[in-house]
Amino acid sequence: MRSNAAFLLTCLGMMTLFSVLPPEKEGRVAATGALALAVTNVQQASGTIWVGVYESSEDFLNRDKARLVACRVNATGSVTMDIDGLVEGKEYALGLFHDLNDNGELDTNWLGLPAEPWAFSGQLRSKLRLPRFGEVSFVYRRDNRHQLLRLRKW
């Protein structure tokens, strides 16, 4: 009886272990790494820089579906942070803003334009509309894991 219970516990333990392993792709475990993000043009040494990490066009700019990363701002100039857990070869887009008053929201003016500094990964095609996922996305590679984003004001 004890051997059956021990066997059952061992099987449950193995099932738990396999349920938390990263997904396999073509028989191999997906490689993950950290993105080294540098944000420049920080003009105020207060507040928080919020980074939204997006994995698809369906999730893009949806706060509820974003992976949010926060970094306190204690100096002007630039802020650096690591965003870990990115999958090698997967496409991502970053959207960020400097929350100057720490209210957790991107404040806007009466026209609905950003009143706080903001940035996106990739190159914007127009300031007159929100970018599309494909315009600001990049493919994460551990051998090219650095991103440099410059905060902008409207």
VEXVEX-305725 format. One record per residue (C-alpha): residue number from 1; residue in three letters; chain; z, y, x. Coordinates in nm, 3 decimals. Layout:
resi:NUM; resn:ALA; chain:A; Z:Z; Y:Y; X:X
...
This chain:
resi:1; resn:MET; chain:A; Z:0.000; Y:0.000; X:0.000
resi:2; resn:ARG; chain:A; Z:0.086; Y:0.239; X:0.282
resi:3; resn:SER; chain:A; Z:-0.247; Y:0.175; X:0.454
resi:4; resn:ASN; chain:A; Z:-0.436; Y:0.263; X:0.133
resi:5; resn:ALA; chain:A; Z:-0.242; Y:0.589; X:0.102
resi:6; resn:ALA; chain:A; Z:-0.304; Y:0.674; X:0.468
resi:7; resn:PHE; chain:A; Z:-0.674; Y:0.597; X:0.428
resi:8; resn:LEU; chain:A; Z:-0.693; Y:0.816; X:0.117
resi:9; resn:LEU; chain:A; Z:-0.518; Y:1.107; X:0.294
resi:10; resn:THR; chain:A; Z:-0.753; Y:1.072; X:0.592
resi:11; resn:CYS; chain:A; Z:-1.057; Y:1.081; X:0.361
resi:12; resn:LEU; chain:A; Z:-0.925; Y:1.389; X:0.178
resi:13; resn:GLY; chain:A; Z:-0.862; Y:1.562; X:0.510
resi:14; resn:MET; chain:A; Z:-1.215; Y:1.489; X:0.629
resi:15; resn:MET; chain:A; Z:-1.363; Y:1.615; X:0.300
resi:16; resn:THR; chain:A; Z:-1.165; Y:1.938; X:0.338
resi:17; resn:LEU; chain:A; Z:-1.285; Y:1.981; X:0.695
resi:18; resn:PHE; chain:A; Z:-1.650; Y:1.930; X:0.601
resi:19; resn:SER; chain:A; Z:-1.624; Y:2.174; X:0.311
resi:20; resn:VAL; chain:A; Z:-1.533; Y:2.464; X:0.543
resi:21; resn:LEU; chain:A; Z:-1.792; Y:2.401; X:0.814
resi:22; resn:PRO; chain:A; Z:-2.088; Y:2.643; X:0.826
resi:23; resn:PRO; chain:A; Z:-2.407; Y:2.526; X:0.653
resi:24; resn:GLU; chain:A; Z:-2.647; Y:2.316; X:0.855
resi:25; resn:LYS; chain:A; Z:-3.010; Y:2.405; X:0.902
resi:26; resn:GLU; chain:A; Z:-3.253; Y:2.138; X:1.013
resi:27; resn:GLY; chain:A; Z:-2.966; Y:1.916; X:1.123
resi:28; resn:ARG; chain:A; Z:-2.798; Y:2.185; X:1.332
resi:29; resn:VAL; chain:A; Z:-2.501; Y:2.407; X:1.257
resi:30; resn:ALA; chain:A; Z:-2.609; Y:2.770; X:1.214
resi:31; resn:ALA; chain:A; Z:-2.509; Y:2.985; X:1.514
resi:32; resn:THR; chain:A; Z:-2.303; Y:3.292; X:1.434
resi:33; resn:GLY; chain:A; Z:-2.211; Y:3.594; X:1.638
resi:34; resn:ALA; chain:A; Z:-2.090; Y:3.952; X:1.630
resi:35; resn:LEU; chain:A; Z:-2.297; Y:4.267; X:1.597
resi:36; resn:ALA; chain:A; Z:-2.187; Y:4.550; X:1.827
resi:37; resn:LEU; chain:A; Z:-2.225; Y:4.863; X:1.615
resi:38; resn:ALA; chain:A; Z:-2.205; Y:5.213; X:1.761
resi:39; resn:VAL; chain:A; Z:-2.198; Y:5.506; X:1.519
resi:40; resn:THR; chain:A; Z:-2.281; Y:5.843; X:1.674
resi:41; resn:ASN; chain:A; Z:-2.264; Y:6.205; X:1.558
resi:42; resn:VAL; chain:A; Z:-1.906; Y:6.168; X:1.431
resi:43; resn:GLN; chain:A; Z:-1.801; Y:6.530; X:1.382
resi:44; resn:GLN; chain:A; Z:-1.455; Y:6.491; X:1.233
resi:45; resn:ALA; chain:A; Z:-1.165; Y:6.293; X:1.384
resi:46; resn:SER; chain:A; Z:-1.023; Y:6.172; X:1.053
resi:47; resn:GLY; chain:A; Z:-1.103; Y:5.940; X:0.766
resi:48; resn:THR; chain:A; Z:-1.269; Y:5.601; X:0.770
resi:49; resn:ILE; chain:A; Z:-1.621; Y:5.479; X:0.837
resi:50; resn:TRP; chain:A; Z:-1.715; Y:5.220; X:0.575
resi:51; resn:VAL; chain:A; Z:-1.998; Y:4.978; X:0.658
resi:52; resn:GLY; chain:A; Z:-2.167; Y:4.768; X:0.391
resi:53; resn:VAL; chain:A; Z:-2.335; Y:4.456; X:0.527
resi:54; resn:TYR; chain:A; Z:-2.611; Y:4.332; X:0.294
resi:55; resn:GLU; chain:A; Z:-2.794; Y:3.998; X:0.309
resi:56; resn:SER; chain:A; Z:-3.073; Y:4.041; X:0.053
resi:57; resn:SER; chain:A; Z:-3.262; Y:4.293; X:-0.157
resi:58; resn:GLU; chain:A; Z:-3.071; Y:4.169; X:-0.464
resi:59; resn:ASP; chain:A; Z:-2.738; Y:4.261; X:-0.300
resi:60; resn:PHE; chain:A; Z:-2.856; Y:4.582; X:-0.133
resi:61; resn:LEU; chain:A; Z:-2.641; Y:4.888; X:-0.212
resi:62; resn:ASN; chain:A; Z:-2.431; Y:4.689; X:-0.460
resi:63; resn:ARG; chain:A; Z:-2.073; Y:4.753; X:-0.350
resi:64; resn:ASP; chain:A; Z:-1.943; Y:4.446; X:-0.533
resi:65; resn:LYS; chain:A; Z:-2.179; Y:4.219; X:-0.339
resi:66; resn:ALA; chain:A; Z:-2.149; Y:4.387; X:0.000
resi:67; resn:ARG; chain:A; Z:-1.938; Y:4.266; X:0.285
resi:68; resn:LEU; chain:A; Z:-1.734; Y:4.578; X:0.363
resi:69; resn:VAL; chain:A; Z:-1.605; Y:4.661; X:0.710
resi:70; resn:ALA; chain:A; Z:-1.380; Y:4.962; X:0.771
resi:71; resn:CYS; chain:A; Z:-1.306; Y:5.152; X:1.091
resi:72; resn:ARG; chain:A; Z:-1.050; Y:5.435; X:1.120
resi:73; resn:VAL; chain:A; Z:-1.186; Y:5.746; X:1.290
resi:74; resn:ASN; chain:A; Z:-0.954; Y:5.897; X:1.552
resi:75; resn:ALA; chain:A; Z:-1.201; Y:6.089; X:1.769
resi:76; resn:THR; chain:A; Z:-1.527; Y:6.279; X:1.745
resi:77; resn:GLY; chain:A; Z:-1.850; Y:6.174; X:1.914
resi:78; resn:SER; chain:A; Z:-1.894; Y:5.803; X:1.855
resi:79; resn:VAL; chain:A; Z:-1.712; Y:5.507; X:1.707
resi:80; resn:THR; chain:A; Z:-1.775; Y:5.145; X:1.801
resi:81; resn:MET; chain:A; Z:-1.691; Y:4.829; X:1.610
resi:82; resn:ASP; chain:A; Z:-1.785; Y:4.462; X:1.597
resi:83; resn:ILE; chain:A; Z:-1.911; Y:4.299; X:1.279
resi:84; resn:ASP; chain:A; Z:-1.860; Y:3.927; X:1.323
resi:85; resn:GLY; chain:A; Z:-1.986; Y:3.623; X:1.137
resi:86; resn:LEU; chain:A; Z:-2.356; Y:3.715; X:1.136
resi:87; resn:VAL; chain:A; Z:-2.595; Y:3.420; X:1.137
resi:88; resn:GLU; chain:A; Z:-2.855; Y:3.401; X:1.413
resi:89; resn:GLY; chain:A; Z:-3.206; Y:3.463; X:1.274
resi:90; resn:LYS; chain:A; Z:-3.085; Y:3.592; X:0.935
resi:91; resn:GLU; chain:A; Z:-3.197; Y:3.927; X:0.793
resi:92; resn:TYR; chain:A; Z:-2.934; Y:4.197; X:0.726
resi:93; resn:ALA; chain:A; Z:-2.922; Y:4.565; X:0.633
resi:94; resn:LEU; chain:A; Z:-2.639; Y:4.810; X:0.698
resi:95; resn:GLY; chain:A; Z:-2.542; Y:5.112; X:0.492
resi:96; resn:LEU; chain:A; Z:-2.249; Y:5.324; X:0.597
resi:97; resn:PHE; chain:A; Z:-2.071; Y:5.650; X:0.532
resi:98; resn:HIS; chain:A; Z:-1.788; Y:5.852; X:0.686
resi:99; resn:ASP; chain:A; Z:-1.522; Y:5.878; X:0.416
resi:100; resn:LEU; chain:A; Z:-1.379; Y:6.212; X:0.529
resi:101; resn:ASN; chain:A; Z:-1.112; Y:6.236; X:0.258
resi:102; resn:ASP; chain:A; Z:-1.027; Y:5.861; X:0.254
resi:103; resn:ASN; chain:A; Z:-1.082; Y:5.821; X:-0.120
resi:104; resn:GLY; chain:A; Z:-1.290; Y:5.503; X:-0.075
resi:105; resn:GLU; chain:A; Z:-1.602; Y:5.660; X:-0.229
resi:106; resn:LEU; chain:A; Z:-1.915; Y:5.830; X:-0.100
resi:107; resn:ASP; chain:A; Z:-1.865; Y:6.178; X:-0.241
resi:108; resn:THR; chain:A; Z:-2.172; Y:6.356; X:-0.378
resi:109; resn:ASN; chain:A; Z:-2.254; Y:6.715; X:-0.466
resi:110; resn:TRP; chain:A; Z:-2.355; Y:6.843; X:-0.810
resi:111; resn:LEU; chain:A; Z:-2.711; Y:6.719; X:-0.751
resi:112; resn:GLY; chain:A; Z:-2.590; Y:6.367; X:-0.674
resi:113; resn:LEU; chain:A; Z:-2.674; Y:6.398; X:-0.303
resi:114; resn:PRO; chain:A; Z:-2.427; Y:6.269; X:-0.040
resi:115; resn:ALA; chain:A; Z:-2.160; Y:6.523; X:0.051
resi:116; resn:GLU; chain:A; Z:-2.025; Y:6.302; X:0.333
resi:117; resn:PRO; chain:A; Z:-2.211; Y:6.182; X:0.645
resi:118; resn:TRP; chain:A; Z:-2.410; Y:5.859; X:0.600
resi:119; resn:ALA; chain:A; Z:-2.650; Y:5.625; X:0.784
resi:120; resn:PHE; chain:A; Z:-2.863; Y:5.315; X:0.737
resi:121; resn:SER; chain:A; Z:-2.992; Y:5.057; X:0.981
resi:122; resn:GLY; chain:A; Z:-3.365; Y:5.081; X:1.043
resi:123; resn:GLN; chain:A; Z:-3.591; Y:5.380; X:0.990
resi:124; resn:LEU; chain:A; Z:-3.584; Y:5.575; X:0.664
resi:125; resn:ARG; chain:A; Z:-3.923; Y:5.647; X:0.516
resi:126; resn:SER; chain:A; Z:-3.800; Y:5.925; X:0.290
resi:127; resn:LYS; chain:A; Z:-3.483; Y:6.127; X:0.235
resi:128; resn:LEU; chain:A; Z:-3.591; Y:6.187; X:-0.123
resi:129; resn:ARG; chain:A; Z:-3.500; Y:5.836; X:-0.243
resi:130; resn:LEU; chain:A; Z:-3.269; Y:5.549; X:-0.154
resi:131; resn:PRO; chain:A; Z:-3.423; Y:5.311; X:0.099
resi:132; resn:ARG; chain:A; Z:-3.532; Y:4.959; X:0.011
resi:133; resn:PHE; chain:A; Z:-3.378; Y:4.655; X:0.180
resi:134; resn:GLY; chain:A; Z:-3.698; Y:4.572; X:0.368
resi:135; resn:GLU; chain:A; Z:-3.723; Y:4.925; X:0.509
resi:136; resn:VAL; chain:A; Z:-3.381; Y:4.920; X:0.677
resi:137; resn:SER; chain:A; Z:-3.323; Y:4.550; X:0.743
resi:138; resn:PHE; chain:A; Z:-3.318; Y:4.377; X:1.080
resi:139; resn:VAL; chain:A; Z:-3.297; Y:4.017; X:1.201
resi:140; resn:TYR; chain:A; Z:-2.973; Y:3.943; X:1.385
resi:141; resn:ARG; chain:A; Z:-3.018; Y:3.795; X:1.732
resi:142; resn:ARG; chain:A; Z:-2.729; Y:3.734; X:1.971
resi:143; resn:ASP; chain:A; Z:-2.948; Y:3.832; X:2.267
resi:144; resn:ASN; chain:A; Z:-3.013; Y:4.171; X:2.100
resi:145; resn:ARG; chain:A; Z:-2.685; Y:4.225; X:1.919
resi:146; resn:HIS; chain:A; Z:-2.647; Y:4.603; X:1.955
resi:147; resn:GLN; chain:A; Z:-2.715; Y:4.855; X:1.679
resi:148; resn:LEU; chain:A; Z:-2.692; Y:5.231; X:1.721
resi:149; resn:LEU; chain:A; Z:-2.669; Y:5.440; X:1.404
resi:150; resn:ARG; chain:A; Z:-2.651; Y:5.819; X:1.383
resi:151; resn:LEU; chain:A; Z:-2.458; Y:5.978; X:1.099
resi:152; resn:ARG; chain:A; Z:-2.662; Y:6.227; X:0.897
resi:153; resn:LYS; chain:A; Z:-2.584; Y:6.497; X:0.647
resi:154; resn:TRP; chain:A; Z:-2.802; Y:6.592; X:0.357
